Amino acid sequence: AMCAASAAEAPATSPPPAARAADGEEAPSRISVAVRCRPLSEAERGAGCQDIVKVMNQRLVVLMDPSVAASNDYLRMDKSREKRYAFDQAFRHDAGTEEVFEATTKPLIGAVMQAYNATVFAYGSTGAGKTFTMLGTPQDPGVMVRTVEALFDSAADAGRAGDAVAIRCSFIEVYNENLRDLLAGDARDGGSCVAVDLREDPERGTCVAGVTEAEAESAAEVADLLCRGNARRTTEPTAMNVTSSRSHAVLQIAVERRAVGEPQIAMLGKLSMIDLAGSERASQTDNRGVRLLEGANINRSLLALGNCINALASGCGFVPYRDSKLTRLLKDSLGGNCRTVMVANVSPSHLSYEDTLNTLKYANRAKNIRVSARQNIVQPEEHVSQYEKAINDLRSEVALLKKKLARRETPVALPQDAGEPSEPGDESDLREASEHWKEEMVRNLECRTQLQRSLIEIDRGLAQWAVEKSAAQEAIRKLDEPGGAASPEVVRRSSSSGPRRTLEDWQDQLVQIEESVRENLETRASIEERLQQNRAAGKELQAQLPQRVLNEDMRAFLELIQRVQVLEVERLELDHQWERQRARLDERDQEIAMLREQLRLRNDHLRAQRERLSLEQQQQLPGRVSILGSTL
């Protein structure tokens, strides 16, 4: 009977491990899930609460149903009321935080030092011991403090090996679906926390814009920041917990490591440690007013987290990350580029049976989530590194010439007519003429840089307008057809921005798009004309250098400065050309894919028509037909 009761709760069979991925990327792996059960509190013991959670073999968690079957319920009278769950790690009530840290979080330290992302988050209901697990007490530090100490020990080992290691940390909270910086400048003196926002970065993924990143030199500094940030974290007493956390706290530690002999290659690792607020029932916590609103927002974000866990565990193609700020923040941790450890905290009291059961169910589903971590190594592109080398060489030459000019004991005067003596004002005239030419050249190059950047922004805008115009034309073409409708992709775009649009709305939008494109093209032509004028002015200044600066050493010095700045401007122009060329290649690839799809549909249609012919008619047709390089 016990086996039958636990069969429904048995974990899903893990798929076979995938092959080793490409360079710097791991094979897909599961999220590591651990469960920690806290001991009964003194108040619970005094109230006669029963202990309904048993941990066996450090992996198996047995939850006993405290309810008693009715005397006339003969079908369930002899049935086992236990539920069993197997996890990667399971800790009894007498397990210390050091044991939890050694088994769950310590293996992630080496991965972070090797440029992988890692996340540890505590999950559970209110009063289950999440904050104690993550933050701990001064006498028994939590996982966050122990992880920081181990991380700095590893960084010290890397420093002794000659590597350069920089560590930065940030501490934020998600309170009522708003992000607040706990380390902001005005919050250090006891003021209110600064609100920040989430942004989607194409290279870094989901990141927090404007967050304070404090560079730390030791674990003591991070511990001090953690204590000050935790003191500003929103906590209020409830009927279930005297120090109930009313927000989700996220501590992120970024590690930048540069190896000996390769300072241009940066290894970027990130460790995120998250203390989630606990789910709660208003009937149990006896919350009113602001506390009730806080509890509703906590449950909303945890519900969104549960929906994401369910979608990821079931292999659903759509995962609702954007339902909450919390799930957006945990996007990479749950199903992206990260090694993740989930510590589920449960209460052994029979009064918390429903909350404990829900926590174990979510933790059991989270075991099926697969993640693929890859190394975050930043390497400069080849042409960029060549330009940087050339710029560094020129700067070295400039520094050498500056030293030579400083060592000259007698100033070199401007050339004069034969027999005319040198005057004391000649040296000042030389410097004034050099400074005037240098200022004009710098202004010319700065103006060129600004124009080039404006050109890049306009090209990006035109590319976006081209996509919008194509979508509008496609929608109009579909709606013009009898009984036609816009494509699903166009309908999805329009519905996401408001009510469904009519044919007149699409036509008005097309007119606005064409007007915007026309204005952008006019602006682009004006900028290109100004850019040509700027280049011509730069060439004229270059030609005036021998006449305006007669001292050869000073002239060579100014030419080197001008070459350095010109190289930087040319680098920007080359990056712009490369970006435009890549956009053209992407368009060509899309056209080729569309043509191939058309050929496939044509072949399927011809094949279907041929099958409808009689056998005699099929024999009259040629055996193979080749059209546009495709054989039927």
C-alpha positions as CSV (number, residue, x, y, z in Angstrom):
1,A,0.0,0.0,0.0
2,M,2.9,2.3,0.8
3,C,4.4,1.7,-2.7
4,A,1.1,2.4,-4.3
5,A,0.7,5.7,-2.4
6,S,4.1,6.9,-3.4
7,A,4.0,5.8,-7.0
8,A,2.2,9.0,-8.1
9,E,4.8,11.1,-6.4
10,A,7.9,9.3,-7.8
11,P,10.2,11.6,-9.7
12,A,10.2,11.5,-13.5
13,T,13.0,9.4,-15.1
14,S,15.8,11.7,-16.2
15,P,16.6,11.6,-19.9
16,P,20.0,10.3,-20.9
17,P,22.9,12.8,-20.6
18,A,23.5,14.8,-23.8
19,A,26.8,14.8,-25.6
20,R,29.4,17.4,-24.7
21,A,28.5,20.7,-26.2
22,A,30.7,23.1,-28.1
23,D,33.7,24.9,-26.7
24,G,32.9,26.6,-23.4
25,E,29.4,25.1,-23.2
26,E,28.4,22.3,-20.9
27,A,26.0,19.5,-21.8
28,P,22.5,20.1,-20.5
29,S,22.0,19.2,-16.9
30,R,19.3,19.3,-14.3
31,I,18.7,21.9,-11.6
32,S,20.1,20.6,-8.3
33,V,17.3,20.5,-5.7
34,A,17.9,20.2,-1.9
35,V,15.3,20.1,0.9
36,R,16.0,21.4,4.5
37,C,13.6,20.8,7.3
38,R,13.7,23.1,10.3
39,P,13.1,21.9,13.9
40,L,9.9,22.6,15.7
41,S,10.0,26.0,17.5
42,E,9.3,26.3,21.2
43,A,5.9,27.8,20.5
44,E,5.0,24.9,18.3
45,R,6.2,22.4,20.9
46,G,4.2,24.2,23.6
47,A,1.1,24.1,21.4
48,G,1.5,20.3,20.9
49,C,2.3,20.4,17.2
50,Q,3.2,17.1,15.5
51,D,6.3,16.4,13.5
52,I,5.1,15.1,10.2
53,V,8.3,15.3,8.1
54,K,11.0,12.6,8.1
55,V,14.3,12.6,6.2
56,M,15.8,9.3,5.3
57,N,19.2,8.5,3.7
58,Q,19.9,12.2,3.1
59,R,17.8,12.0,-0.1
60,L,14.3,10.8,0.7
61,V,11.7,13.0,2.3
62,V,8.6,11.4,3.8
63,L,5.5,13.6,4.5
64,M,2.8,12.1,6.7
65,D,-0.8,13.3,6.4
66,P,-2.0,14.4,9.8
67,S,-5.7,14.1,9.0
68,V,-7.6,11.0,10.3
69,A,-9.8,9.0,8.0
70,A,-13.4,8.7,9.0
71,S,-14.6,5.6,10.8
72,N,-16.9,4.6,8.0
73,D,-14.4,5.3,5.2
74,Y,-13.5,1.6,4.6
75,L,-11.8,2.2,1.3
76,R,-9.1,4.5,2.8
77,M,-8.9,3.0,6.2
78,D,-5.8,0.8,5.5
79,K,-4.3,3.0,2.8
80,S,-0.9,4.6,3.6
81,R,-1.2,8.4,4.0
82,E,2.5,9.0,3.4
83,K,3.9,10.9,0.5
84,R,7.5,10.3,-0.5
85,Y,9.8,12.5,-2.6
86,A,13.4,11.9,-3.6
87,F,15.8,14.8,-4.1
88,D,19.5,15.4,-4.7
89,Q,20.0,16.3,-1.0
90,A,17.8,16.2,2.0
91,F,18.7,17.6,5.5
92,R,17.2,16.7,8.8
93,H,16.3,19.3,11.4
94,D,19.6,18.8,13.2
95,A,21.7,19.5,10.1
96,G,23.8,22.7,10.4
97,T,24.2,25.5,7.8
98,E,27.8,24.4,7.3
99,E,26.6,21.0,6.1
100,V,24.0,22.6,3.8
101,F,26.7,24.9,2.3
102,E,29.2,22.1,1.8
103,A,26.7,19.9,-0.1
104,T,24.9,22.5,-2.2
105,T,26.7,25.8,-2.8
106,K,30.5,25.1,-2.3
107,P,30.7,23.1,-5.6
108,L,29.6,26.2,-7.5
109,I,32.6,28.4,-6.3
110,G,35.0,26.8,-8.8
111,A,32.5,27.1,-11.6
112,V,32.1,30.9,-10.9
113,M,35.9,31.3,-11.0
114,Q,35.9,29.5,-14.4
115,A,33.5,32.1,-15.9
116,Y,30.2,30.2,-15.4
117,N,27.0,31.7,-13.9
118,A,25.6,30.1,-10.8
119,T,22.5,30.7,-8.7
120,V,21.3,29.5,-5.3
121,F,17.8,30.4,-4.1
122,A,15.8,29.4,-1.1
123,Y,12.1,28.5,-1.7
124,G,9.3,27.7,0.8
125,S,6.4,29.1,2.8
126,T,6.6,31.8,5.4
127,G,8.3,30.8,8.6
128,A,10.0,27.7,7.0
129,G,13.6,29.0,7.6
130,K,14.6,30.5,4.2
131,T,16.2,33.7,5.6
132,F,18.0,31.6,8.3
133,T,19.4,29.4,5.6
134,M,20.6,32.2,3.4
135,L,21.6,34.9,5.8
136,G,21.9,33.1,9.2
137,T,22.9,34.8,12.4
138,P,26.2,36.4,13.6
139,Q,26.9,33.2,15.5
140,D,25.9,30.8,12.7
141,P,26.4,32.6,9.3
142,G,24.2,31.5,6.4
143,V,24.9,30.3,3.0
144,M,25.4,33.8,1.6
145,V,28.2,34.7,4.1
146,R,29.9,31.3,3.8
147,T,29.8,31.5,0.0
148,V,31.4,35.0,0.0
149,E,34.2,33.8,2.2
150,A,34.9,30.7,0.0
151,L,34.8,32.9,-3.1
152,F,37.4,35.3,-1.8
153,D,39.6,32.4,-0.8
154,S,39.5,31.1,-4.3
155,A,40.2,34.6,-5.7
156,A,43.2,34.8,-3.3
157,D,44.5,31.5,-4.7
158,A,44.1,32.8,-8.3
159,G,45.9,36.1,-7.3
160,R,48.8,34.1,-5.9
161,A,49.0,32.4,-9.2
162,G,49.4,35.7,-10.9
163,D,45.8,36.3,-12.2
164,A,44.1,39.6,-11.8
165,V,40.7,39.2,-10.1
166,A,38.1,41.9,-9.5
167,I,34.9,41.3,-7.5
168,R,31.8,43.5,-7.5
169,C,28.6,42.9,-5.6
170,S,25.1,44.3,-5.7
171,F,22.1,43.8,-3.4
172,I,18.5,44.5,-4.4
173,E,15.0,43.5,-3.2
174,V,11.7,42.9,-5.1
175,Y,9.1,44.6,-3.0
176,N,5.5,44.9,-4.3
177,E,6.7,44.1,-7.8
178,N,9.2,47.0,-7.6
179,L,13.0,46.6,-7.6
180,R,14.9,48.6,-5.0
181,D,18.7,49.0,-4.6
182,L,19.7,48.2,-1.0
183,L,23.3,49.6,-1.6
184,A,22.4,52.9,-3.2
185,G,24.3,56.0,-2.1
186,D,21.5,57.8,-0.3
187,A,20.4,54.5,1.4
188,R,23.8,54.1,3.1
189,D,23.0,56.9,5.5
190,G,19.6,55.4,6.4
191,G,17.5,57.0,3.7
192,S,15.0,55.3,1.5
193,C,16.1,52.8,-1.1
194,V,16.5,53.8,-4.8
195,A,14.1,52.2,-7.3
196,V,15.8,50.5,-10.3
197,D,14.4,48.7,-13.3
198,L,15.1,45.5,-15.4
199,R,16.5,45.7,-18.9
200,E,17.1,43.1,-21.6
201,D,20.7,43.3,-22.9
202,P,21.5,41.2,-26.1
203,E,24.9,40.2,-24.7
204,R,24.4,40.1,-20.9
205,G,20.8,38.9,-20.9
206,T,18.5,40.3,-18.2
207,C,20.2,42.9,-16.1
208,V,19.3,45.6,-13.6
209,A,19.8,49.1,-14.9
210,G,21.4,51.7,-12.6
211,V,22.1,49.3,-9.7
212,T,25.0,50.1,-7.4
213,E,27.9,47.7,-7.9
214,A,30.4,48.0,-5.0
215,E,33.9,46.7,-5.6
216,A,35.0,44.6,-2.6
217,E,38.5,43.7,-1.5
218,S,37.7,41.2,1.2
219,A,34.9,39.0,2.5
220,A,34.5,41.3,5.5
221,E,33.5,44.2,3.2
222,V,30.8,42.1,1.5
223,A,29.5,40.9,4.8
224,D,29.3,44.5,6.0
225,L,27.4,45.5,2.8
226,L,25.2,42.5,3.3
227,C,24.3,43.4,6.9
228,R,23.6,47.0,6.0
229,G,21.4,46.0,3.0
230,N,19.6,43.4,5.1
231,A,18.9,46.1,7.7
232,R,17.1,48.1,5.1
233,R,15.2,45.2,3.7
234,T,11.4,45.3,4.4
235,T,10.4,43.0,7.3
236,E,7.3,43.0,9.4
237,P,5.9,40.7,12.1
238,T,2.9,38.5,11.2
239,A,0.9,35.9,13.1
240,M,3.1,33.2,11.4
241,N,6.5,34.8,11.7
242,V,7.9,37.5,14.0
243,T,10.5,38.7,11.4
244,S,8.6,37.9,8.2
245,S,10.4,39.0,5.0
246,R,8.1,41.1,2.9
247,S,10.3,41.2,-0.2
248,H,12.6,38.9,-2.2
249,A,16.3,39.7,-1.7
250,V,18.9,39.1,-4.4
251,L,22.7,39.3,-3.8
252,Q,24.7,39.2,-7.0
253,I,28.5,38.9,-7.1
254,A,30.3,39.5,-10.4
255,V,33.8,38.1,-10.7
256,E,36.2,39.3,-13.5
257,R,39.3,37.3,-13.9
258,R,42.2,37.9,-16.3
259,A,44.9,35.3,-16.8
260,V,48.6,35.9,-16.7
261,G,50.0,36.8,-20.2
262,E,46.5,37.3,-21.7
263,P,45.1,40.5,-20.0
264,Q,42.9,41.3,-23.0
265,I,40.8,38.1,-22.4
266,A,38.3,38.5,-19.6
267,M,36.5,35.6,-17.8
268,L,33.3,36.9,-16.3
269,G,31.4,34.8,-13.7
270,K,28.3,35.7,-11.8
271,L,26.9,34.2,-8.6
272,S,23.4,35.1,-7.6
273,M,22.0,34.2,-4.1
274,I,18.3,34.8,-3.6
275,D,16.2,34.7,-0.4
276,L,12.6,34.5,-1.6
277,A,9.7,35.7,0.6
278,G,7.5,33.0,1.8
279,S,4.0,32.2,0.4
280,E,1.3,32.9,3.0
281,R,-2.4,32.6,3.7
282,A,-4.2,35.7,4.9
283,S,-6.3,33.6,7.3
284,Q,-3.2,32.3,9.0
285,T,-1.1,35.4,9.1
286,D,-4.0,37.7,10.1
287,N,-2.7,40.4,7.8
288,R,-4.6,43.7,7.3
289,G,-4.1,46.8,5.2
290,V,-0.5,47.2,3.8
291,R,0.5,43.7,5.1
292,L,-2.4,42.2,3.1
293,L,-1.3,44.0,-0.1
294,E,2.3,42.8,0.5
295,G,1.2,39.2,0.9
296,A,-0.9,39.4,-2.3
297,N,2.1,40.6,-4.3
298,I,4.3,38.0,-2.7
299,N,1.9,35.2,-3.6
300,R,1.5,36.7,-7.1
301,S,5.2,36.6,-7.8
302,L,5.5,33.1,-6.3
303,L,2.6,31.9,-8.4
304,A,4.4,33.2,-11.5
305,L,7.5,31.3,-10.4
306,G,5.5,28.2,-10.0
307,N,4.0,28.6,-13.5
308,C,7.5,28.9,-14.9
309,I,8.6,25.8,-13.1
310,N,5.6,23.9,-14.4
311,A,6.2,25.1,-18.0
312,L,9.9,24.3,-17.9
313,A,9.5,20.9,-16.3
314,S,6.8,19.9,-18.8
315,G,8.9,21.1,-21.8
316,C,6.4,23.7,-22.9
317,G,7.6,26.0,-25.6
318,F,6.3,29.2,-24.0
319,V,7.4,30.1,-20.5
320,P,5.6,33.1,-18.9
321,Y,8.7,34.8,-17.5
322,R,7.2,38.3,-18.0
323,D,4.3,37.7,-15.5
324,S,6.5,39.0,-12.7
325,K,9.7,41.0,-12.0
326,L,10.9,38.0,-10.0
327,T,10.6,35.5,-12.8
328,R,12.2,38.0,-15.3
329,L,15.1,38.3,-12.8
330,L,15.4,34.4,-12.5
331,K,15.1,33.8,-16.3
332,D,18.7,32.7,-16.8
333,S,18.7,30.8,-13.5
334,L,15.7,28.7,-14.3
335,G,16.2,27.8,-17.9
336,G,19.2,29.5,-19.3
337,N,23.0,30.0,-19.0
338,C,23.4,29.1,-15.4
339,R,24.2,26.3,-12.8
340,T,21.3,26.4,-10.4
341,V,20.7,25.0,-6.9
342,M,17.3,25.2,-5.3
343,V,17.0,24.9,-1.5
344,A,13.4,24.1,-0.5
345,N,12.8,24.9,3.2
346,V,9.9,23.1,4.9
347,S,8.2,23.2,8.3
348,P,7.7,19.9,10.2
349,S,4.6,21.2,12.0
350,H,1.3,19.5,11.1
351,L,-0.3,23.0,11.0
352,S,1.8,23.7,7.9
353,Y,0.9,20.5,6.1
354,E,-0.6,22.1,3.0
355,D,2.3,24.6,2.6
356,T,4.9,21.8,3.1
357,L,3.1,19.6,0.5
358,N,3.0,22.4,-2.1
359,T,6.7,23.2,-1.5
360,L,7.7,19.6,-2.0
361,K,5.6,19.3,-5.1
362,Y,7.2,22.4,-6.7
363,A,10.7,21.2,-5.7
364,N,9.9,17.8,-7.2
365,R,8.9,19.4,-10.5
366,A,12.0,21.6,-10.5
367,K,14.2,18.5,-10.7
368,N,13.1,18.1,-14.4
369,I,14.2,21.6,-15.5
370,R,17.3,21.4,-17.6
371,V,19.9,24.1,-18.0
372,S,23.0,24.6,-20.2
373,A,25.7,26.6,-18.7
374,R,28.5,28.1,-20.9
375,Q,31.6,30.1,-20.1
376,N,31.4,33.9,-20.4
377,I,34.7,34.7,-22.0
378,V,35.2,38.1,-23.6
379,Q,37.8,38.1,-26.4
380,P,38.5,41.2,-28.5
381,E,37.9,40.8,-32.2
382,E,40.9,40.5,-34.4
383,H,40.6,43.8,-36.3
384,V,39.8,45.6,-33.0
385,S,42.9,44.2,-31.3
386,Q,45.0,45.3,-34.3
387,Y,43.8,48.8,-34.0
388,E,44.4,48.8,-30.2
389,K,47.9,47.6,-30.8
390,A,48.5,50.4,-33.3
391,I,47.0,53.0,-31.0
392,N,49.2,51.8,-28.1
393,D,52.3,52.0,-30.3
394,L,51.5,55.5,-31.3
395,R,50.8,56.5,-27.7
396,S,54.2,55.1,-26.8
397,E,55.8,57.2,-29.5
398,V,53.9,60.3,-28.3
399,A,55.1,59.7,-24.7
400,L,58.7,59.4,-25.9
401,L,58.5,62.6,-27.9
402,K,57.0,64.4,-24.9
403,K,60.0,63.3,-22.8
404,K,62.4,64.5,-25.5
405,L,60.7,67.9,-25.6
406,A,60.9,68.2,-21.8
407,R,64.6,67.4,-21.8
408,R,65.5,70.1,-24.3
409,E,67.5,72.7,-22.6
410,T,67.2,75.4,-25.2
411,P,64.0,76.1,-27.1
412,V,64.0,75.8,-30.9
413,A,62.9,79.2,-32.4
414,L,61.0,79.7,-35.6
415,P,63.1,80.0,-38.7
416,Q,63.9,83.6,-39.5
417,D,65.6,85.6,-42.2
418,A,69.3,85.5,-42.4
419,G,71.0,87.9,-40.1
420,E,67.8,88.5,-38.0
421,P,68.3,87.6,-34.3
422,S,66.1,85.3,-32.3
423,E,63.5,86.9,-30.1
424,P,62.2,85.7,-26.8
425,G,58.5,85.7,-28.1
426,D,59.3,83.1,-30.8
427,E,58.9,80.1,-28.4
428,S,55.5,81.3,-27.2
429,D,54.4,81.9,-30.8
430,L,55.4,78.3,-31.6
431,R,53.4,76.9,-28.8
432,E,50.4,79.1,-29.6
433,A,50.4,78.1,-33.3
434,S,50.7,74.4,-32.3
435,E,47.8,74.6,-29.8
436,H,45.6,76.4,-32.3
437,W,46.1,73.7,-35.0
438,K,45.6,70.9,-32.4
439,E,42.3,72.4,-31.1
440,E,41.0,72.8,-34.7
441,M,41.9,69.2,-35.5
442,V,40.4,67.8,-32.3
443,R,37.2,69.7,-33.0
444,N,37.1,68.3,-36.5
445,L,37.5,64.7,-35.4
446,E,35.0,65.1,-32.6
447,C,32.5,66.4,-35.0
448,R,33.2,63.5,-37.4
449,T,32.7,61.0,-34.6
450,Q,29.4,62.5,-33.7
451,L,28.2,62.5,-37.3
452,Q,29.3,58.9,-37.7
453,R,27.4,57.9,-34.6
454,S,24.3,59.7,-35.8
455,L,24.6,57.9,-39.1
456,I,24.7,54.6,-37.3
457,E,21.6,55.4,-35.3
458,I,19.7,56.5,-38.4
459,D,20.6,53.3,-40.2
460,R,19.4,51.2,-37.3
461,G,16.1,53.2,-37.3
462,L,15.7,52.7,-41.0
463,A,16.2,48.9,-40.6
464,Q,13.5,48.8,-37.9
465,W,11.1,50.9,-40.1
466,A,11.7,48.5,-43.0
467,V,10.5,45.6,-40.8
468,E,7.5,47.6,-39.6
469,K,6.6,48.6,-43.2
470,S,6.9,45.1,-44.4
471,A,4.5,43.9,-41.7
472,A,2.0,46.6,-42.4
473,Q,2.1,45.9,-46.2
474,E,1.6,42.2,-45.5
475,A,-1.4,43.0,-43.2
476,I,-3.0,45.3,-45.8
477,R,-2.5,42.7,-48.5
478,K,-4.2,40.0,-46.4
479,L,-7.1,42.2,-45.4
480,D,-7.7,43.4,-49.0
481,E,-8.3,39.8,-50.1
482,P,-12.0,38.6,-49.9
483,G,-12.5,37.1,-46.5
484,G,-8.8,37.5,-45.8
485,A,-7.2,38.1,-42.5
486,A,-3.7,39.1,-41.3
487,S,-1.1,36.5,-40.6
488,P,-0.9,35.2,-37.0
489,E,2.5,36.9,-36.5
490,V,1.0,40.3,-37.5
491,V,-2.1,39.7,-35.4
492,R,0.1,38.8,-32.4
493,R,2.1,42.1,-32.8
494,S,-1.0,44.2,-33.1
495,S,-2.8,42.5,-30.2
496,S,0.2,43.0,-27.9
497,S,0.2,46.7,-28.4
498,G,-3.6,47.2,-28.2
499,P,-7.0,46.2,-29.7
500,R,-7.0,44.5,-33.1
501,R,-6.5,46.9,-35.9
502,T,-8.7,47.4,-39.0
503,L,-7.7,47.9,-42.6
504,E,-7.9,51.7,-42.1
505,D,-5.6,51.6,-39.1
506,W,-3.0,49.6,-41.0
507,Q,-3.2,52.1,-43.9
508,D,-2.7,55.0,-41.6
509,Q,0.2,53.3,-39.9
510,L,1.8,52.6,-43.3
511,V,1.5,56.3,-44.2
512,Q,3.2,57.3,-40.9
513,I,5.9,54.7,-41.5
514,E,6.6,56.0,-45.0
515,E,6.7,59.6,-43.7
516,S,9.2,58.6,-41.0
517,V,11.3,56.8,-43.5
518,R,11.3,59.8,-45.8
519,E,12.4,62.1,-42.9
520,N,15.1,59.7,-41.9
521,L,16.4,59.5,-45.5
522,E,16.5,63.3,-45.7
523,T,18.4,63.5,-42.4
524,R,20.8,60.8,-43.5
525,A,21.6,62.6,-46.8
526,S,22.2,65.8,-44.8
527,I,24.5,64.0,-42.4
528,E,26.5,62.4,-45.2
529,E,26.9,65.8,-46.9
530,R,28.2,67.3,-43.6
531,L,30.5,64.3,-43.2
532,Q,32.0,64.8,-46.6
533,Q,32.6,68.5,-45.7
534,N,34.2,67.5,-42.4
535,R,36.6,65.1,-44.2
536,A,37.5,67.8,-46.6
537,A,38.2,70.2,-43.8
538,G,40.3,67.6,-42.1
539,K,42.4,67.1,-45.2
540,E,42.9,70.9,-45.5
541,L,44.0,71.1,-41.9
542,Q,46.5,68.3,-42.5
543,A,47.9,70.2,-45.5
544,Q,48.3,73.4,-43.4
545,L,50.4,71.7,-40.8
546,P,53.8,72.4,-42.4
547,Q,53.0,76.1,-42.9
548,R,51.4,76.7,-39.4
549,V,53.9,74.7,-37.3
550,L,57.5,75.1,-38.4
551,N,59.3,73.2,-35.7
552,E,59.9,69.7,-36.9
553,D,59.7,67.9,-33.5
554,M,56.5,69.7,-32.6
555,R,55.1,68.9,-36.1
556,A,55.9,65.2,-35.7
557,F,54.3,65.2,-32.2
558,L,51.1,66.7,-33.6
559,E,51.0,64.3,-36.5
560,L,51.2,61.4,-34.1
561,I,48.3,62.8,-32.1
562,Q,46.3,63.3,-35.2
563,R,47.0,59.7,-36.4
564,V,45.8,58.3,-33.1
565,Q,42.5,60.1,-33.3
566,V,42.0,59.4,-37.0
567,L,42.5,55.6,-36.3
568,E,39.8,55.7,-33.7
569,V,37.4,57.4,-36.0
570,E,38.2,54.9,-38.8
571,R,37.6,52.1,-36.4
572,L,34.1,53.4,-35.7
573,E,33.4,53.7,-39.5
574,L,34.6,50.1,-40.1
575,D,32.4,48.8,-37.3
576,H,29.5,50.7,-39.0
577,Q,30.2,49.2,-42.4
578,W,30.5,45.7,-40.9
579,E,27.2,46.1,-39.2
580,R,25.5,47.2,-42.4
581,Q,27.1,44.3,-44.3
582,R,25.9,41.8,-41.7
583,A,22.4,43.2,-42.0
584,R,22.5,42.7,-45.8
585,L,23.7,39.2,-45.4
586,D,20.9,38.4,-42.9
587,E,18.4,39.7,-45.4
588,R,19.9,37.5,-48.2
589,D,19.7,34.5,-45.9
590,Q,16.1,35.2,-45.2
591,E,15.3,35.5,-48.9
592,I,17.1,32.2,-49.7
593,A,15.1,30.5,-46.9
594,M,11.9,31.8,-48.3
595,L,12.8,30.7,-51.9
596,R,13.6,27.3,-50.7
597,E,10.3,27.0,-48.8
598,Q,8.5,28.1,-52.0
599,L,10.3,25.4,-54.0
600,R,9.4,22.8,-51.4
601,L,5.7,23.8,-51.5
602,R,5.8,23.8,-55.3
603,N,7.3,20.3,-55.4
604,D,4.7,19.1,-52.9
605,H,1.9,20.5,-55.0
606,L,3.2,19.1,-58.3
607,R,3.7,15.7,-56.6
608,A,0.2,15.7,-55.3
609,Q,-1.2,16.7,-58.8
610,R,0.8,13.9,-60.4
611,E,-0.6,11.3,-58.0
612,R,-4.1,12.3,-59.0
613,L,-3.4,11.4,-62.7
614,S,-4.1,8.0,-64.1
615,L,-1.3,5.5,-64.6
616,E,-1.3,6.1,-68.4
617,Q,-1.0,9.9,-67.9
618,Q,1.8,9.5,-65.4
619,Q,3.8,7.4,-67.9
620,Q,3.5,10.2,-70.5
621,L,5.2,12.6,-68.1
622,P,9.0,12.8,-67.9
623,G,10.6,10.9,-65.0
624,R,12.5,13.9,-63.6
625,V,11.8,17.6,-63.9
626,S,14.4,20.3,-63.0
627,I,13.3,23.9,-62.4
628,L,15.5,26.6,-60.9
629,G,18.0,24.0,-59.7
630,S,15.4,21.9,-57.9
631,T,14.7,18.4,-59.2
632,L,11.2,16.8,-58.9
